[in-house]
Amino acid sequence: MVTRRLVLRPPRESDLDTLTALHADPAVNRFCAAATPHGRAATEAQLQAWLAHWQSRGFGHWAIAEREQPETLIGFGGLMHRSVAGHAGLYLYYRITPQAWGRGLASEMAQYAFEQAFEQRHEGTVVAAVLPSNAPTRKTLECLGLRMKGALADGPGSAAALLYELRADRWATLPRGEPEAVAFAA
């Protein structure tokens, strides 16, 4: 799948090293360390879950590259059905390497994911969970049209995450255009 600037493809087992390195980057994990697999074995389990989701549902998180360098992954993201703190739904997820931040690439990927969800799969709602302190991601979600719906407590000792939601009826009214780049300093 190709967008204006991105190549999106299903993940492969051979992406494990790239995913492990992305998860090990402290800048990437600044706001999501508790939700990030630690170590190769945990990352491999996450990747296997992604592959199983693709196998059972025909969609899921993508490996993301820029069109100019399609063999060099800059991150992973997309939509998957999952449950977070007892709230099941179609969740938006993305992790992008810091070198690609601030250019609207996560937004471009998310817009394509929403098109798939609402216009092709006829889903009713997409949600995202983000920590309150993660202002850049919150701004990205809001620019994409998601609205804060509530909070989720991930577990004892974890900060409550904010739950954002985008419904199909709202998506249908949003203008389509160039995604807004959001500054995200490490």
C-alpha positions as CSV (number, residue, x, y, z in Angstrom):
1,M,0.0,0.0,0.0
2,V,1.3,3.4,-0.9
3,T,0.3,6.9,0.3
4,R,1.7,10.2,-1.0
5,R,5.0,9.7,1.0
6,L,4.8,6.3,2.5
7,V,5.0,2.6,1.8
8,L,2.9,0.5,4.2
9,R,3.2,-3.3,4.2
10,P,2.3,-6.1,6.6
11,P,5.1,-6.8,9.1
12,R,7.4,-9.8,8.5
13,E,9.3,-11.9,10.9
14,S,12.5,-10.4,9.4
15,D,11.4,-7.0,10.9
16,L,12.2,-8.2,14.4
17,D,15.6,-6.5,14.7
18,T,14.2,-3.2,13.5
19,L,11.2,-3.4,15.9
20,T,13.5,-4.4,18.8
21,A,15.8,-1.4,18.1
22,L,12.8,1.0,17.9
23,H,11.5,-0.3,21.2
24,A,15.0,0.2,22.7
25,D,15.2,3.8,21.8
26,P,14.7,6.0,24.9
27,A,13.2,8.9,22.9
28,V,10.6,6.6,21.3
29,N,9.7,5.3,24.7
30,R,9.6,8.6,26.6
31,F,5.8,8.5,26.9
32,C,5.0,4.9,26.5
33,A,7.7,2.9,28.3
34,A,5.1,0.9,30.3
35,A,3.3,-0.2,27.2
36,T,6.5,-1.1,25.2
37,P,7.9,-4.6,25.2
38,H,11.3,-4.8,26.8
39,G,13.8,-7.1,25.2
40,R,13.9,-9.3,22.2
41,A,11.7,-12.1,23.5
42,A,8.9,-9.7,24.4
43,T,9.2,-7.8,21.1
44,E,9.1,-11.1,19.2
45,A,5.9,-12.0,21.1
46,Q,4.4,-8.6,20.1
47,L,5.4,-9.1,16.4
48,Q,3.9,-12.6,16.5
49,A,0.6,-11.2,17.8
50,W,0.7,-8.7,14.9
51,L,1.3,-11.4,12.4
52,A,-1.6,-13.5,13.9
53,H,-3.9,-10.5,13.7
54,W,-3.1,-10.2,10.0
55,Q,-3.6,-13.9,9.5
56,S,-7.0,-13.9,11.3
57,R,-8.4,-10.5,10.2
58,G,-6.6,-9.6,7.0
59,F,-5.3,-6.3,8.4
60,G,-3.3,-4.9,11.2
61,H,-0.2,-2.9,12.0
62,W,2.0,-2.0,9.1
63,A,5.8,-1.8,8.7
64,I,6.3,1.8,7.5
65,A,8.9,3.2,5.1
66,E,9.2,6.3,3.1
67,R,8.6,6.0,-0.7
68,E,12.1,7.3,-1.5
69,Q,13.6,4.5,0.7
70,P,11.1,1.6,0.7
71,E,13.5,-0.9,2.2
72,T,14.4,1.3,5.2
73,L,11.7,1.1,7.9
74,I,11.0,4.2,9.9
75,G,8.4,2.6,12.2
76,F,5.3,0.6,12.6
77,G,1.7,1.5,13.0
78,G,-1.9,1.0,12.0
79,L,-5.1,-0.5,13.5
80,M,-5.7,-3.7,15.4
81,H,-8.6,-5.0,17.5
82,R,-7.4,-5.3,21.1
83,S,-8.4,-4.7,24.6
84,V,-6.7,-2.1,26.8
85,A,-7.6,-1.9,30.5
86,G,-10.9,-3.7,29.8
87,H,-11.8,-1.5,26.9
88,A,-12.0,-3.5,23.6
89,G,-11.9,-1.8,20.3
90,L,-10.1,-1.0,17.1
91,Y,-7.0,0.8,18.3
92,L,-4.7,3.1,16.4
93,Y,-1.0,2.6,17.2
94,Y,2.2,4.0,15.9
95,R,5.9,4.1,16.8
96,I,8.1,6.1,14.4
97,T,11.9,6.6,14.6
98,P,12.8,10.1,16.0
99,Q,14.6,11.0,12.7
100,A,11.1,11.0,11.0
101,W,9.3,13.0,13.7
102,G,7.6,16.3,13.0
103,R,6.9,15.8,9.3
104,G,3.3,14.5,9.5
105,L,4.2,10.9,8.6
106,A,2.3,9.3,11.5
107,S,-0.7,11.4,10.6
108,E,-0.5,10.4,6.9
109,M,-0.4,6.7,8.0
110,A,-3.3,7.2,10.4
111,Q,-5.4,8.9,7.7
112,Y,-4.9,6.0,5.4
113,A,-5.7,3.6,8.3
114,F,-9.0,5.5,8.9
115,E,-9.9,5.3,5.2
116,Q,-9.4,1.6,5.4
117,A,-11.4,1.3,8.6
118,F,-14.4,3.5,7.8
119,E,-14.6,3.5,4.0
120,Q,-13.6,-0.1,3.2
121,R,-14.2,-2.1,6.4
122,H,-17.2,-0.1,7.5
123,E,-16.0,0.0,11.1
124,G,-17.9,2.3,13.5
125,T,-15.2,3.6,15.8
126,V,-11.4,3.8,16.1
127,V,-9.8,4.6,19.5
128,A,-6.3,5.5,20.7
129,A,-4.8,5.6,24.2
130,V,-2.2,8.1,25.1
131,L,-0.7,9.4,28.4
132,P,-1.8,12.8,29.4
133,S,1.9,14.0,29.4
134,N,2.3,13.1,25.7
135,A,1.3,16.5,24.3
136,P,2.6,16.0,20.8
137,T,0.7,12.7,20.3
138,R,-2.4,14.3,21.8
139,K,-2.2,17.2,19.4
140,T,-1.7,14.7,16.5
141,L,-4.8,12.8,17.5
142,E,-6.8,15.9,17.8
143,C,-5.6,17.2,14.4
144,L,-6.8,13.9,13.0
145,G,-10.2,14.5,14.4
146,L,-10.2,12.2,17.4
147,R,-11.9,13.5,20.5
148,M,-11.1,12.6,24.1
149,K,-13.7,10.2,25.5
150,G,-12.3,9.3,28.9
151,A,-9.5,7.6,30.7
152,L,-8.1,4.1,31.1
153,A,-6.1,2.8,34.1
154,D,-3.6,0.4,32.6
155,G,-2.9,-1.3,35.9
156,P,-1.6,-0.7,39.5
157,G,1.1,1.9,39.5
158,S,0.6,3.0,35.9
159,A,-0.6,6.4,35.0
160,A,-4.1,6.5,33.5
161,A,-4.1,6.9,29.8
162,L,-6.5,9.2,28.0
163,L,-8.9,7.4,25.6
164,Y,-9.5,9.2,22.3
165,E,-12.2,8.2,19.8
166,L,-13.0,8.8,16.2
167,R,-16.4,7.7,15.0
168,A,-17.3,7.0,11.4
169,D,-19.9,9.7,11.3
170,R,-17.4,12.3,12.4
171,W,-14.8,10.9,9.9
172,A,-17.2,11.5,7.1
173,T,-17.4,15.2,7.9
174,L,-13.7,15.9,8.2
175,P,-11.8,17.6,5.4
176,R,-9.2,15.5,3.7
177,G,-5.9,17.0,3.0
178,E,-2.2,17.3,3.9
179,P,-1.7,16.0,7.4
180,E,-0.5,18.6,9.9
181,A,3.1,18.2,11.0
182,V,3.3,18.3,14.8
183,A,6.6,19.2,16.5
184,F,7.8,16.4,18.7
185,A,11.1,17.1,20.4
186,A,13.0,14.3,22.1
